[in-house]
Amino acid sequence: MDSEEQSNAGEFEFDIGVFNLDERGLDAQPFGIIRLDREGTVLSYNLYEERQARRKREDVIGKNFFTDIAPCSRVKKFYGRFQAGVEQRELKATFGFVFHFPHKTRHVDVSLFYRAAARQQDDAVWVFIRG
């Protein structure tokens, strides 16, 4: 990650308390929200992302994001950051990314945030997708 991306990641804040929202609260947000466990398994998938990706949450939750849902994200820019964040239990990064769907190409900004829990196995990585 270059120094500009690092500094921009620190400036991107969510003062809406998104980490404490229930599923209904996540669905009310005007951007995509995906919560992953330390292995990359999808734990939450909000309505905005469901509509943009045209994938029902019941078909996504419980599957691995990087292998089953969005294999195009299994690149150093995305998956490499995820892995490093899981290893360090710390991650705050924002970067541009392109998702290629059958129905459209989607240029987005992705923000990854690691949220440590009391027990490491309960940690989560939040993926915010804007654009």
A tleap script that builds the chain and sets N, CA, C and O, in Angstrom:
source leaprc.protein.ff14SB
mol = sequence {
  NMET ASP SER GLU GLU GLN SER ASN ALA GLY
  GLU PHE GLU PHE ASP ILE GLY VAL PHE ASN
  LEU ASP GLU ARG GLY LEU ASP ALA GLN PRO
  PHE GLY ILE ILE ARG LEU ASP ARG GLU GLY
  THR VAL LEU SER TYR ASN LEU TYR GLU GLU
  ARG GLN ALA ARG ARG LYS ARG GLU ASP VAL
  ILE GLY LYS ASN PHE PHE THR ASP ILE ALA
  PRO CYS SER ARG VAL LYS LYS PHE TYR GLY
  ARG PHE GLN ALA GLY VAL GLU GLN ARG GLU
  LEU LYS ALA THR PHE GLY PHE VAL PHE HIE
  PHE PRO HIE LYS THR ARG HIE VAL ASP VAL
  SER LEU PHE TYR ARG ALA ALA ALA ARG GLN
  GLN ASP ASP ALA VAL TRP VAL PHE ILE ARG
  CGLY
}
set mol.1.N position { 0.856 -1.163 0.000 }
set mol.1.CA position { 0.000 0.000 0.000 }
set mol.1.C position { 0.902 1.225 0.000 }
set mol.1.O position { 1.838 1.306 0.795 }
set mol.2.N position { 0.628 2.180 -0.884 }
set mol.2.CA position { 1.463 3.362 -0.899 }
set mol.2.C position { 1.045 4.322 0.216 }
set mol.2.O position { 0.001 4.147 0.844 }
set mol.3.N position { 1.877 5.336 0.448 }
set mol.3.CA position { 1.633 6.227 1.589 }
set mol.3.C position { 0.339 7.008 1.429 }
set mol.3.O position { -0.323 7.309 2.423 }
set mol.4.N position { -0.040 7.346 0.188 }
set mol.4.CA position { -1.291 8.067 -0.014 }
set mol.4.C position { -2.479 7.212 0.384 }
set mol.4.O position { -3.400 7.697 1.040 }
set mol.5.N position { -2.468 5.929 -0.010 }
set mol.5.CA position { -3.565 5.036 0.365 }
set mol.5.C position { -3.629 4.869 1.873 }
set mol.5.O position { -4.719 4.837 2.443 }
set mol.6.N position { -2.471 4.762 2.535 }
set mol.6.CA position { -2.466 4.611 3.986 }
set mol.6.C position { -3.086 5.824 4.656 }
set mol.6.O position { -3.907 5.672 5.561 }
set mol.7.N position { -2.712 7.030 4.231 }
set mol.7.CA position { -3.251 8.217 4.881 }
set mol.7.C position { -4.736 8.364 4.599 }
set mol.7.O position { -5.489 8.784 5.478 }
set mol.8.N position { -5.181 8.023 3.370 }
set mol.8.CA position { -6.601 8.100 3.068 }
set mol.8.C position { -7.407 7.108 3.887 }
set mol.8.O position { -8.545 7.395 4.256 }
set mol.9.N position { -6.837 5.947 4.177 }
set mol.9.CA position { -7.551 4.950 4.969 }
set mol.9.C position { -7.867 5.489 6.346 }
set mol.9.O position { -8.943 5.225 6.881 }
set mol.10.N position { -6.943 6.243 6.934 }
set mol.10.CA position { -7.168 6.801 8.251 }
set mol.10.C position { -8.225 7.888 8.251 }
set mol.10.O position { -8.868 8.122 9.274 }
set mol.11.N position { -8.420 8.563 7.109 }
set mol.11.CA position { -9.389 9.644 7.031 }
set mol.11.C position { -10.814 9.128 6.839 }
set mol.11.O position { -11.773 9.852 7.103 }
set mol.12.N position { -10.958 7.898 6.388 }
set mol.12.CA position { -12.274 7.346 6.093 }
set mol.12.C position { -12.881 6.833 7.388 }
set mol.12.O position { -12.472 5.791 7.899 }
set mol.13.N position { -13.844 7.550 7.912 }
set mol.13.CA position { -14.421 7.188 9.200 }
set mol.13.C position { -15.908 6.890 9.064 }
set mol.13.O position { -16.593 7.426 8.193 }
set mol.14.N position { -16.374 6.044 9.925 }
set mol.14.CA position { -17.798 5.738 10.002 }
set mol.14.C position { -18.288 6.157 11.370 }
set mol.14.O position { -18.151 5.415 12.342 }
set mol.15.N position { -18.862 7.355 11.444 }
set mol.15.CA position { -19.347 7.830 12.730 }
set mol.15.C position { -20.816 7.468 12.933 }
set mol.15.O position { -21.467 7.993 13.836 }
set mol.16.N position { -21.338 6.570 12.092 }
set mol.16.CA position { -22.725 6.130 12.234 }
set mol.16.C position { -22.834 4.929 13.163 }
set mol.16.O position { -23.935 4.431 13.399 }
set mol.17.N position { -21.718 4.461 13.688 }
set mol.17.CA position { -21.742 3.318 14.589 }
set mol.17.C position { -22.095 2.028 13.890 }
set mol.17.O position { -22.761 1.174 14.475 }
set mol.18.N position { -21.663 1.863 12.644 }
set mol.18.CA position { -22.049 0.709 11.832 }
set mol.18.C position { -21.668 -0.617 12.492 }
set mol.18.O position { -22.360 -1.618 12.306 }
set mol.19.N position { -20.595 -0.635 13.247 }
set mol.19.CA position { -20.151 -1.887 13.852 }
set mol.19.C position { -21.137 -2.404 14.902 }
set mol.19.O position { -21.100 -3.583 15.256 }
set mol.20.N position { -22.000 -1.549 15.391 }
set mol.20.CA position { -22.958 -1.943 16.428 }
set mol.20.C position { -24.375 -2.142 15.900 }
set mol.20.O position { -25.292 -2.400 16.679 }
set mol.21.N position { -24.564 -2.027 14.592 }
set mol.21.CA position { -25.901 -2.153 14.025 }
set mol.21.C position { -26.318 -3.612 13.878 }
set mol.21.O position { -25.485 -4.490 13.649 }
set mol.22.N position { -27.622 -3.856 14.013 }
set mol.22.CA position { -28.149 -5.185 13.723 }
set mol.22.C position { -28.373 -5.287 12.209 }
set mol.22.O position { -28.084 -4.340 11.478 }
set mol.23.N position { -28.879 -6.411 11.743 }
set mol.23.CA position { -29.066 -6.612 10.308 }
set mol.23.C position { -29.969 -5.547 9.687 }
set mol.23.O position { -29.713 -5.089 8.574 }
set mol.24.N position { -31.001 -5.162 10.386 }
set mol.24.CA position { -31.915 -4.129 9.872 }
set mol.24.C position { -31.191 -2.793 9.721 }
set mol.24.O position { -31.387 -2.074 8.740 }
set mol.25.N position { -30.362 -2.476 10.695 }
set mol.25.CA position { -29.573 -1.249 10.630 }
set mol.25.C position { -28.561 -1.286 9.500 }
set mol.25.O position { -28.346 -0.280 8.825 }
set mol.26.N position { -27.934 -2.440 9.289 }
set mol.26.CA position { -26.990 -2.588 8.179 }
set mol.26.C position { -27.712 -2.418 6.843 }
set mol.26.O position { -27.177 -1.811 5.915 }
set mol.27.N position { -28.931 -2.960 6.750 }
set mol.27.CA position { -29.713 -2.848 5.517 }
set mol.27.C position { -30.096 -1.409 5.196 }
set mol.27.O position { -30.341 -1.088 4.033 }
set mol.28.N position { -30.153 -0.546 6.188 }
set mol.28.CA position { -30.551 0.850 5.977 }
set mol.28.C position { -29.408 1.717 5.449 }
set mol.28.O position { -29.634 2.873 5.091 }
set mol.29.N position { -28.199 1.189 5.394 }
set mol.29.CA position { -27.044 1.990 4.974 }
set mol.29.C position { -26.971 2.110 3.452 }
set mol.29.O position { -27.327 1.178 2.730 }
set mol.30.N position { -26.501 3.281 2.967 }
set mol.30.CA position { -26.455 3.542 1.521 }
set mol.30.C position { -25.153 3.094 0.849 }
set mol.30.O position { -24.688 3.736 -0.094 }
set mol.31.N position { -24.579 2.022 1.319 }
set mol.31.CA position { -23.371 1.446 0.732 }
set mol.31.C position { -23.328 -0.028 1.104 }
set mol.31.O position { -24.032 -0.469 2.013 }
set mol.32.N position { -22.498 -0.787 0.398 }
set mol.32.CA position { -22.406 -2.219 0.650 }
set mol.32.C position { -21.641 -2.524 1.924 }
set mol.32.O position { -20.612 -1.910 2.203 }
set mol.33.N position { -22.149 -3.474 2.695 }
set mol.33.CA position { -21.507 -3.898 3.938 }
set mol.33.C position { -21.469 -5.422 3.962 }
set mol.33.O position { -22.494 -6.093 3.841 }
set mol.34.N position { -20.266 -5.942 4.121 }
set mol.34.CA position { -20.074 -7.384 4.238 }
set mol.34.C position { -19.197 -7.612 5.461 }
set mol.34.O position { -18.147 -6.984 5.597 }
set mol.35.N position { -19.617 -8.501 6.347 }
set mol.35.CA position { -18.814 -8.837 7.525 }
set mol.35.C position { -18.292 -10.249 7.342 }
set mol.35.O position { -19.051 -11.179 7.068 }
set mol.36.N position { -16.971 -10.394 7.498 }
set mol.36.CA position { -16.313 -11.682 7.311 }
set mol.36.C position { -15.682 -12.160 8.612 }
set mol.36.O position { -15.279 -11.351 9.448 }
set mol.37.N position { -15.599 -13.469 8.780 }
set mol.37.CA position { -14.827 -13.985 9.903 }
set mol.37.C position { -13.357 -14.048 9.484 }
set mol.37.O position { -13.009 -13.645 8.374 }
set mol.38.N position { -12.509 -14.546 10.356 }
set mol.38.CA position { -11.066 -14.575 10.100 }
set mol.38.C position { -10.678 -15.480 8.931 }
set mol.38.O position { -9.577 -15.363 8.392 }
set mol.39.N position { -11.572 -16.372 8.542 }
set mol.39.CA position { -11.305 -17.264 7.413 }
set mol.39.C position { -11.829 -16.698 6.092 }
set mol.39.O position { -11.523 -17.225 5.022 }
set mol.40.N position { -12.607 -15.639 6.170 }
set mol.40.CA position { -13.201 -15.065 4.965 }
set mol.40.C position { -14.627 -15.514 4.719 }
set mol.40.O position { -15.189 -15.234 3.660 }
set mol.41.N position { -15.222 -16.208 5.680 }
set mol.41.CA position { -16.610 -16.648 5.566 }
set mol.41.C position { -17.539 -15.460 5.807 }
set mol.41.O position { -17.341 -14.694 6.750 }
set mol.42.N position { -18.540 -15.310 4.962 }
set mol.42.CA position { -19.478 -14.196 5.062 }
set mol.42.C position { -20.418 -14.410 6.246 }
set mol.42.O position { -21.100 -15.431 6.338 }
set mol.43.N position { -20.441 -13.430 7.151 }
set mol.43.CA position { -21.319 -13.467 8.324 }
set mol.43.C position { -22.522 -12.541 8.153 }
set mol.43.O position { -23.617 -12.842 8.628 }
set mol.44.N position { -22.311 -11.412 7.470 }
set mol.44.CA position { -23.385 -10.445 7.190 }
set mol.44.C position { -23.222 -9.936 5.772 }
set mol.44.O position { -22.110 -9.843 5.252 }
set mol.45.N position { -24.360 -9.604 5.150 }
set mol.45.CA position { -24.364 -9.146 3.766 }
set mol.45.C position { -25.587 -8.259 3.638 }
set mol.45.O position { -26.713 -8.756 3.616 }
set mol.46.N position { -25.380 -6.945 3.552 }
set mol.46.CA position { -26.537 -6.062 3.645 }
set mol.46.C position { -27.314 -5.937 2.339 }
set mol.46.O position { -26.869 -6.382 1.281 }
set mol.47.N position { -28.480 -5.322 2.445 }
set mol.47.CA position { -29.416 -5.211 1.334 }
set mol.47.C position { -28.822 -4.426 0.163 }
set mol.47.O position { -29.025 -4.803 -0.991 }
set mol.48.N position { -28.098 -3.352 0.436 }
set mol.48.CA position { -27.492 -2.566 -0.636 }
set mol.48.C position { -26.568 -3.445 -1.478 }
set mol.48.O position { -26.632 -3.424 -2.707 }
set mol.49.N position { -25.710 -4.218 -0.811 }
set mol.49.CA position { -24.779 -5.069 -1.549 }
set mol.49.C position { -25.521 -6.188 -2.270 }
set mol.49.O position { -25.147 -6.572 -3.378 }
set mol.50.N position { -26.563 -6.706 -1.648 }
set mol.50.CA position { -27.382 -7.740 -2.287 }
set mol.50.C position { -27.938 -7.229 -3.618 }
set mol.50.O position { -27.923 -7.945 -4.619 }
set mol.51.N position { -28.421 -6.003 -3.621 }
set mol.51.CA position { -29.000 -5.427 -4.841 }
set mol.51.C position { -27.932 -5.116 -5.891 }
set mol.51.O position { -28.132 -5.379 -7.077 }
set mol.52.N position { -26.807 -4.561 -5.460 }
set mol.52.CA position { -25.750 -4.201 -6.410 }
set mol.52.C position { -25.132 -5.437 -7.069 }
set mol.52.O position { -24.890 -5.452 -8.276 }
set mol.53.N position { -24.884 -6.460 -6.269 }
set mol.53.CA position { -24.246 -7.676 -6.786 }
set mol.53.C position { -25.248 -8.654 -7.387 }
set mol.53.O position { -24.878 -9.599 -8.084 }
set mol.54.N position { -26.533 -8.405 -7.099 }
set mol.54.CA position { -27.604 -9.309 -7.547 }
set mol.54.C position { -27.383 -10.728 -7.029 }
set mol.54.O position { -27.507 -11.713 -7.758 }
set mol.55.N position { -27.055 -10.790 -5.754 }
set mol.55.CA position { -26.873 -12.086 -5.077 }
set mol.55.C position { -27.662 -12.046 -3.783 }
set mol.55.O position { -27.462 -11.151 -2.962 }
set mol.56.N position { -28.533 -12.982 -3.596 }
set mol.56.CA position { -29.343 -13.065 -2.374 }
set mol.56.C position { -28.462 -13.419 -1.191 }
set mol.56.O position { -27.569 -14.260 -1.295 }
set mol.57.N position { -28.722 -12.772 -0.072 }
set mol.57.CA position { -27.890 -13.015 1.108 }
set mol.57.C position { -27.930 -14.464 1.562 }
set mol.57.O position { -26.933 -14.974 2.073 }
set mol.58.N position { -29.059 -15.138 1.388 }
set mol.58.CA position { -29.117 -16.543 1.798 }
set mol.58.C position { -28.202 -17.425 0.954 }
set mol.58.O position { -27.837 -18.524 1.371 }
set mol.59.N position { -27.827 -16.937 -0.248 }
set mol.59.CA position { -26.887 -17.671 -1.094 }
set mol.59.C position { -25.434 -17.291 -0.818 }
set mol.59.O position { -24.515 -17.914 -1.350 }
set mol.60.N position { -25.228 -16.277 0.007 }
set mol.60.CA position { -23.894 -15.735 0.264 }
set mol.60.C position { -23.414 -16.040 1.684 }
set mol.60.O position { -22.268 -16.444 1.883 }
set mol.61.N position { -24.285 -15.848 2.659 }
set mol.61.CA position { -23.903 -16.048 4.060 }
set mol.61.C position { -23.501 -17.506 4.282 }
set mol.61.O position { -24.193 -18.438 3.872 }
set mol.62.N position { -22.360 -17.664 4.946 }
set mol.62.CA position { -21.836 -18.994 5.226 }
set mol.62.C position { -20.838 -19.485 4.188 }
set mol.62.O position { -20.207 -20.527 4.367 }
set mol.63.N position { -20.699 -18.731 3.104 }
set mol.63.CA position { -19.741 -19.105 2.053 }
set mol.63.C position { -18.487 -18.243 2.178 }
set mol.63.O position { -18.511 -17.172 2.783 }
set mol.64.N position { -17.392 -18.729 1.595 }
set mol.64.CA position { -16.146 -17.966 1.629 }
set mol.64.C position { -16.192 -16.872 0.568 }
set mol.64.O position { -16.405 -17.143 -0.614 }
set mol.65.N position { -15.991 -15.639 1.006 }
set mol.65.CA position { -16.055 -14.498 0.111 }
set mol.65.C position { -15.017 -14.586 -1.006 }
set mol.65.O position { -15.322 -14.280 -2.159 }
set mol.66.N position { -13.804 -14.998 -0.676 }
set mol.66.CA position { -12.688 -14.961 -1.621 }
set mol.66.C position { -12.656 -16.138 -2.596 }
set mol.66.O position { -12.026 -16.044 -3.650 }
set mol.67.N position { -13.315 -17.226 -2.267 }
set mol.67.CA position { -13.304 -18.378 -3.170 }
set mol.67.C position { -14.673 -18.650 -3.792 }
set mol.67.O position { -14.754 -19.025 -4.961 }
set mol.68.N position { -15.744 -18.465 -3.025 }
set mol.68.CA position { -17.080 -18.821 -3.503 }
set mol.68.C position { -17.889 -17.634 -4.031 }
set mol.68.O position { -18.686 -17.800 -4.954 }
set mol.69.N position { -17.700 -16.463 -3.471 }
set mol.69.CA position { -18.544 -15.305 -3.791 }
set mol.69.C position { -17.874 -14.358 -4.783 }
set mol.69.O position { -18.467 -14.006 -5.803 }
set mol.70.N position { -16.659 -13.951 -4.494 }
set mol.70.CA position { -15.958 -12.985 -5.346 }
set mol.70.C position { -14.518 -13.428 -5.578 }
set mol.70.O position { -13.590 -12.805 -5.061 }
set mol.71.N position { -14.320 -14.491 -6.346 }
set mol.71.CA position { -12.955 -14.968 -6.572 }
set mol.71.C position { -12.038 -13.926 -7.215 }
set mol.71.O position { -10.816 -14.031 -7.114 }
set mol.72.N position { -12.619 -12.925 -7.873 }
set mol.72.CA position { -11.803 -11.855 -8.455 }
set mol.72.C position { -11.088 -11.043 -7.373 }
set mol.72.O position { -10.120 -10.340 -7.664 }
set mol.73.N position { -11.555 -11.136 -6.139 }
set mol.73.CA position { -10.948 -10.393 -5.027 }
set mol.73.C position { -9.771 -11.146 -4.406 }
set mol.73.O position { -9.132 -10.647 -3.480 }
set mol.74.N position { -9.490 -12.316 -4.904 }
set mol.74.CA position { -8.398 -13.119 -4.353 }
set mol.74.C position { -7.066 -12.707 -4.997 }
set mol.74.O position { -6.357 -13.514 -5.597 }
set mol.75.N position { -6.767 -11.429 -4.844 }
set mol.75.CA position { -5.537 -10.829 -5.357 }
set mol.75.C position { -4.845 -10.104 -4.204 }
set mol.75.O position { -5.460 -9.832 -3.173 }
set mol.76.N position { -3.572 -9.796 -4.387 }
set mol.76.CA position { -2.788 -9.186 -3.315 }
set mol.76.C position { -3.428 -7.894 -2.794 }
set mol.76.O position { -3.453 -7.645 -1.589 }
set mol.77.N position { -3.938 -7.085 -3.708 }
set mol.77.CA position { -4.529 -5.797 -3.342 }
set mol.77.C position { -5.674 -5.950 -2.336 }
set mol.77.O position { -5.863 -5.092 -1.474 }
set mol.78.N position { -6.431 -7.034 -2.445 }
set mol.78.CA position { -7.612 -7.249 -1.615 }
set mol.78.C position { -7.341 -8.370 -0.607 }
set mol.78.O position { -7.275 -8.123 0.597 }
set mol.79.N position { -7.186 -9.588 -1.098 }
set mol.79.CA position { -7.000 -10.749 -0.228 }
set mol.79.C position { -5.693 -10.669 0.557 }
set mol.79.O position { -5.633 -11.080 1.716 }
set mol.80.N position { -4.653 -10.140 -0.076 }
set mol.80.CA position { -3.372 -9.985 0.624 }
set mol.80.C position { -3.509 -9.071 1.822 }
set mol.80.O position { -2.954 -9.347 2.886 }
set mol.81.N position { -4.238 -7.993 1.660 }
set mol.81.CA position { -4.481 -7.078 2.790 }
set mol.81.C position { -5.310 -7.769 3.866 }
set mol.81.O position { -5.031 -7.643 5.059 }
set mol.82.N position { -6.327 -8.496 3.430 }
set mol.82.CA position { -7.166 -9.232 4.374 }
set mol.82.C position { -6.307 -10.183 5.212 }
set mol.82.O position { -6.394 -10.185 6.440 }
set mol.83.N position { -5.480 -10.987 4.547 }
set mol.83.CA position { -4.641 -11.959 5.252 }
set mol.83.C position { -3.690 -11.276 6.234 }
set mol.83.O position { -3.541 -11.724 7.371 }
set mol.84.N position { -3.052 -10.201 5.797 }
set mol.84.CA position { -2.125 -9.478 6.677 }
set mol.84.C position { -2.868 -8.909 7.878 }
set mol.84.O position { -2.364 -8.952 9.000 }
set mol.85.N position { -4.057 -8.382 7.649 }
set mol.85.CA position { -4.856 -7.830 8.736 }
set mol.85.C position { -5.266 -8.883 9.744 }
set mol.85.O position { -5.240 -8.639 10.951 }
set mol.86.N position { -5.646 -10.055 9.255 }
set mol.86.CA position { -6.020 -11.164 10.141 }
set mol.86.C position { -4.814 -11.591 10.967 }
set mol.86.O position { -4.927 -11.825 12.171 }
set mol.87.N position { -3.663 -11.691 10.317 }
set mol.87.CA position { -2.450 -12.099 11.021 }
set mol.87.C position { -2.061 -11.095 12.109 }
set mol.87.O position { -1.656 -11.484 13.204 }
set mol.88.N position { -2.187 -9.802 11.799 }
set mol.88.CA position { -1.792 -8.752 12.743 }
set mol.88.C position { -2.917 -8.348 13.697 }
set mol.88.O position { -2.688 -7.647 14.682 }
set mol.89.N position { -4.148 -8.805 13.385 }
set mol.89.CA position { -5.347 -8.405 14.128 }
set mol.89.C position { -5.531 -6.898 14.091 }
set mol.89.O position { -5.984 -6.283 15.057 }
set mol.90.N position { -5.169 -6.319 12.954 }
set mol.90.CA position { -5.309 -4.880 12.754 }
set mol.90.C position { -5.364 -4.612 11.254 }
set mol.90.O position { -4.520 -5.092 10.498 }
set mol.91.N position { -6.359 -3.846 10.832 }
set mol.91.CA position { -6.479 -3.539 9.416 }
set mol.91.C position { -7.371 -2.313 9.244 }
set mol.91.O position { -8.479 -2.248 9.776 }
set mol.92.N position { -6.871 -1.368 8.506 }
set mol.92.CA position { -7.624 -0.176 8.136 }
set mol.92.C position { -7.082 0.247 6.780 }
set mol.92.O position { -6.028 0.880 6.705 }
set mol.93.N position { -7.788 -0.095 5.707 }
set mol.93.CA position { -7.310 0.192 4.364 }
set mol.93.C position { -8.470 0.565 3.454 }
set mol.93.O position { -9.563 0.008 3.564 }
set mol.94.N position { -8.226 1.505 2.563 }
set mol.94.CA position { -9.197 1.900 1.551 }
set mol.94.C position { -8.482 1.919 0.216 }
set mol.94.O position { -7.377 2.449 0.101 }
set mol.95.N position { -9.120 1.333 -0.806 }
set mol.95.CA position { -8.501 1.247 -2.124 }
set mol.95.C position { -9.566 1.088 -3.195 }
set mol.95.O position { -10.683 0.655 -2.911 }
set mol.96.N position { -9.222 1.437 -4.415 }
set mol.96.CA position { -10.126 1.247 -5.539 }
set mol.96.C position { -10.079 -0.195 -6.008 }
set mol.96.O position { -9.041 -0.852 -5.931 }
set mol.97.N position { -11.214 -0.683 -6.494 }
set mol.97.CA position { -11.291 -2.062 -6.971 }
set mol.97.C position { -12.370 -2.146 -8.055 }
set mol.97.O position { -13.282 -1.320 -8.104 }
set mol.98.N position { -12.253 -3.143 -8.910 }
set mol.98.CA position { -13.247 -3.358 -9.961 }
set mol.98.C position { -13.812 -4.771 -9.815 }
set mol.98.O position { -13.079 -5.760 -9.849 }
set mol.99.N position { -15.131 -4.837 -9.652 }
set mol.99.CA position { -15.833 -6.121 -9.643 }
set mol.99.C position { -16.438 -6.310 -11.025 }
set mol.99.O position { -17.057 -5.396 -11.571 }
set mol.100.N position { -16.261 -7.484 -11.580 }
set mol.100.CA position { -16.844 -7.797 -12.883 }
set mol.100.C position { -18.009 -8.761 -12.673 }
set mol.100.O position { -17.811 -9.934 -12.354 }
set mol.101.N position { -19.220 -8.250 -12.858 }
set mol.101.CA position { -20.426 -9.052 -12.740 }
set mol.101.C position { -20.941 -9.368 -14.137 }
set mol.101.O position { -20.618 -8.653 -15.087 }
set mol.102.N position { -21.731 -10.419 -14.279 }
set mol.102.CA position { -22.321 -10.695 -15.593 }
set mol.102.C position { -23.183 -9.530 -16.098 }
set mol.102.O position { -23.270 -9.303 -17.305 }
set mol.103.N position { -23.817 -8.795 -15.179 }
set mol.103.CA position { -24.722 -7.716 -15.558 }
set mol.103.C position { -24.040 -6.354 -15.677 }
set mol.103.O position { -24.605 -5.448 -16.289 }
set mol.104.N position { -22.825 -6.179 -15.102 }
set mol.104.CA position { -22.124 -4.899 -15.216 }
set mol.104.C position { -20.734 -4.998 -14.595 }
set mol.104.O position { -20.428 -5.927 -13.847 }
set mol.105.N position { -19.920 -4.030 -14.922 }
set mol.105.CA position { -18.627 -3.848 -14.273 }
set mol.105.C position { -18.816 -2.754 -13.244 }
set mol.105.O position { -19.404 -1.714 -13.539 }
set mol.106.N position { -18.330 -2.979 -12.059 }
set mol.106.CA position { -18.574 -2.051 -10.950 }
set mol.106.C position { -17.249 -1.543 -10.394 }
set mol.106.O position { -16.495 -2.302 -9.786 }
set mol.107.N position { -16.964 -0.255 -10.603 }
set mol.107.CA position { -15.779 0.406 -10.052 }
set mol.107.C position { -16.165 0.952 -8.681 }
set mol.107.O position { -17.101 1.742 -8.562 }
set mol.108.N position { -15.444 0.530 -7.656 }
set mol.108.CA position { -15.820 0.875 -6.287 }
set mol.108.C position { -14.600 1.287 -5.468 }
set mol.108.O position { -13.453 1.096 -5.874 }
set mol.109.N position { -14.885 1.850 -4.317 }
set mol.109.CA position { -13.889 2.030 -3.269 }
set mol.109.C position { -14.206 1.002 -2.202 }
set mol.109.O position { -15.344 0.898 -1.744 }
set mol.110.N position { -13.202 0.249 -1.810 }
set mol.110.CA position { -13.349 -0.780 -0.783 }
set mol.110.C position { -12.606 -0.315 0.458 }
set mol.110.O position { -11.465 0.141 0.374 }
set mol.111.N position { -13.251 -0.430 1.600 }
set mol.111.CA position { -12.594 -0.172 2.880 }
set mol.111.C position { -12.663 -1.444 3.701 }
set mol.111.O position { -13.727 -2.049 3.837 }
set mol.112.N position { -11.528 -1.846 4.248 }
set mol.112.CA position { -11.434 -3.027 5.104 }
set mol.112.C position { -11.082 -2.575 6.511 }
set mol.112.O position { -10.140 -1.807 6.704 }
set mol.113.N position { -11.833 -3.048 7.488 }
set mol.113.CA position { -11.584 -2.722 8.884 }
set mol.113.C position { -11.606 -4.001 9.718 }
set mol.113.O position { -12.554 -4.783 9.646 }
set mol.114.N position { -10.573 -4.200 10.494 }
set mol.114.CA position { -10.502 -5.355 11.394 }
set mol.114.C position { -11.068 -4.940 12.738 }
set mol.114.O position { -10.685 -3.907 13.287 }
set mol.115.N position { -11.976 -5.738 13.266 }
set mol.115.CA position { -12.562 -5.486 14.586 }
set mol.115.C position { -12.230 -6.662 15.491 }
set mol.115.O position { -12.786 -7.752 15.352 }
set mol.116.N position { -11.311 -6.418 16.420 }
set mol.116.CA position { -10.925 -7.459 17.372 }
set mol.116.C position { -12.023 -7.627 18.414 }
set mol.116.O position { -12.649 -6.657 18.839 }
set mol.117.N position { -12.240 -8.854 18.810 }
set mol.117.CA position { -13.219 -9.184 19.850 }
set mol.117.C position { -12.474 -9.708 21.075 }
set mol.117.O position { -11.252 -9.852 21.049 }
set mol.118.N position { -13.204 -9.989 22.137 }
set mol.118.CA position { -12.578 -10.519 23.354 }
set mol.118.C position { -11.874 -11.843 23.063 }
set mol.118.O position { -10.789 -12.106 23.583 }
set mol.119.N position { -12.497 -12.668 22.235 }
set mol.119.CA position { -11.878 -13.938 21.819 }
set mol.119.C position { -11.498 -13.818 20.351 }
set mol.119.O position { -12.321 -13.405 19.533 }
set mol.120.N position { -10.280 -14.167 20.009 }
set mol.120.CA position { -9.780 -14.014 18.650 }
set mol.120.C position { -10.679 -14.680 17.615 }
set mol.120.O position { -10.855 -14.148 16.519 }
set mol.121.N position { -11.246 -15.825 17.944 }
set mol.121.CA position { -12.102 -16.523 16.982 }
set mol.121.C position { -13.386 -15.752 16.678 }
set mol.121.O position { -14.086 -16.076 15.719 }
set mol.122.N position { -13.705 -14.730 17.489 }
set mol.122.CA position { -14.891 -13.910 17.250 }
set mol.122.C position { -14.569 -12.606 16.525 }
set mol.122.O position { -15.467 -11.798 16.288 }
set mol.123.N position { -13.303 -12.388 16.170 }
set mol.123.CA position { -12.910 -11.198 15.425 }
set mol.123.C position { -13.631 -11.175 14.077 }
set mol.123.O position { -14.080 -12.211 13.587 }
set mol.124.N position { -13.736 -9.993 13.488 }
set mol.124.CA position { -14.383 -9.855 12.181 }
set mol.124.C position { -13.647 -8.825 11.338 }
set mol.124.O position { -13.013 -7.906 11.856 }
set mol.125.N position { -13.748 -9.002 10.046 }
set mol.125.CA position { -13.259 -7.999 9.097 }
set mol.125.C position { -14.495 -7.449 8.388 }
set mol.125.O position { -15.274 -8.194 7.792 }
set mol.126.N position { -14.652 -6.154 8.467 }
set mol.126.CA position { -15.769 -5.482 7.820 }
set mol.126.C position { -15.318 -4.958 6.470 }
set mol.126.O position { -14.260 -4.338 6.354 }
set mol.127.N position { -16.120 -5.207 5.458 }
set mol.127.CA position { -15.840 -4.747 4.099 }
set mol.127.C position { -16.934 -3.756 3.746 }
set mol.127.O position { -18.115 -4.105 3.727 }
set mol.128.N position { -16.541 -2.518 3.465 }
set mol.128.CA position { -17.483 -1.481 3.040 }
set mol.128.C position { -17.206 -1.196 1.574 }
set mol.128.O position { -16.062 -0.972 1.181 }
set mol.129.N position { -18.265 -1.207 0.765 }
set mol.129.CA position { -18.124 -1.026 -0.674 }
set mol.129.C position { -18.967 0.171 -1.085 }
set mol.129.O position { -20.188 0.176 -0.928 }
set mol.130.N position { -18.292 1.184 -1.615 }
set mol.130.CA position { -18.968 2.416 -2.046 }
set mol.130.C position { -18.751 2.613 -3.537 }
set mol.130.O position { -17.636 2.507 -4.048 }
set mol.131.N position { -19.846 2.902 -4.214 }
set mol.131.CA position { -19.739 3.188 -5.651 }
set mol.131.C position { -20.551 2.226 -6.484 }
set mol.131.O position { -20.567 2.333 -7.711 }
savepdb mol mol.pdb
quit
